[in-house]
Amino acid sequence: MRKPYVILIGSASGIGKSTIAAELAKKLNIKHLVESDFLRAVVRGIIGNEYAPALHSSSYDAYKHIRNKNRYTSYDDLVSAGFDDHASYVIPAIEKVIQRAITDYDDIIIEGVHLVPGLINTEQFEEDANIYFFVLSSDEESHKERFVKRAVQIHRGGKQLDFFKENRIIHDHLLTQAEENNVPIINTESIDKTLEKILSIIYKSCATIKLINSVDELEDVINIIINENNGTLEKITYNVKGFKEPLIRNINVSDSESSQKFIKKINEDKEKKEYLTELYKLSEYRQTTICAPNQEKLDKIIKELNEKGYVLNE
């Protein structure tokens, strides 16, 4: 029997994870869709408020129950610590649900704010399931717009809107945790694009090619791969002259916002651009792993890169 799919979708409140999870379940014909908020409600029924006040708070104000608040050097760190404490009570229940799905050979999607990279142990399930973990992100303006809309819809406007700042801190904390734990970050530009990005990782077609573009041409290369064809830059290997071991960078860049920030940083930082230029000179080519939503898109990316003269064909 094939391994069941276990797909985890985490984000701060108001990013759109419930919508994305529901649409993804339809696309993949997965009948089991679980919200971590429901699991939190069950755990709250087992563990009383007197034992776990952070659990009985909301994720965005659990920091109020942190002891020795002066240990934290910033408000952001305090809010993040309270959020992690809140989530830590729910994660064992999430892991039990995953284990049950695997035992029954059932595909499952779990979505919620409590899915924190680094806190939830997905490695324990990798032999028995196809595990995919995503964290959704959004720019601040779009997040606020969705956050307000969601708060009104669930009739908690007055309470939740007062805590947008804290939810934004949680958003940034989740992104940091995702980067540190190699969990893909998916920018929620639109429902269709977000789904395509997620599906491109689940059903991805990949190839490793040798790129010979210059630093000044890097923006065009990224544009072809990511912006025009919804692909992903997974890994770059530099075979540097004079070194026995190659320099390997796992980058997993899949959204236009991150790639644009990267290009902007290079163009504005003279020292960084000079360093990258020198690295390019020391390596004859960059062995680059590219992924796309399907083989057709992958072939299109490679064809366009070839036509521009960016690929070394031996």
Number of C-alpha atoms within 10 A of each C-alpha: 4 8 15 18 22 24 24 22 24 29 29 29 23 23 26 21 25 20 12 21 23 16 15 21 18 11 11 11 10 15 13 13 17 19 18 21 14 12 20 21 13 13 18 17 11 9 14 12 13 8 9 15 18 24 25 19 17 15 24 23 17 23 24 14 16 17 9 7 15 10 10 12 9 10 14 16 17 20 24 24 19 25 29 22 20 26 24 18 19 23 21 16 16 22 16 11 16 24 17 12 19 20 12 9 16 17 22 22 23 22 27 22 23 28 26 26 22 14 15 17 13 17 8 11 15 13 9 16 23 16 19 18 22 22 27 22 23 22 14 14 9 14 22 19 12 17 22 17 13 19 17 14 10 8 10 12 15 11 10 19 16 10 13 19 14 21 26 21 21 26 26 18 22 27 23 15 16 21 16 11 13 16 18 21 25 23 20 22 15 11 15 11 15 19 17 18 25 23 17 21 20 15 15 18 18 21 14 16 18 18 21 20 20 15 19 13 12 15 17 15 20 21 16 18 25 21 18 12 16 23 30 26 21 18 18 21 18 19 20 18 13 8 8 8 10 12 13 14 12 12 15 19 21 27 22 18 14 14 18 15 11 13 17 12 13 18 15 10 11 10 11 13 17 13 12 14 14 12 17 19 14 14 18 16 21 24 20 19 19 24 28 29 22 16 15 10 19 22 15 15 23 19 13 15 18 14 10 13 13 21 20 15 10 4
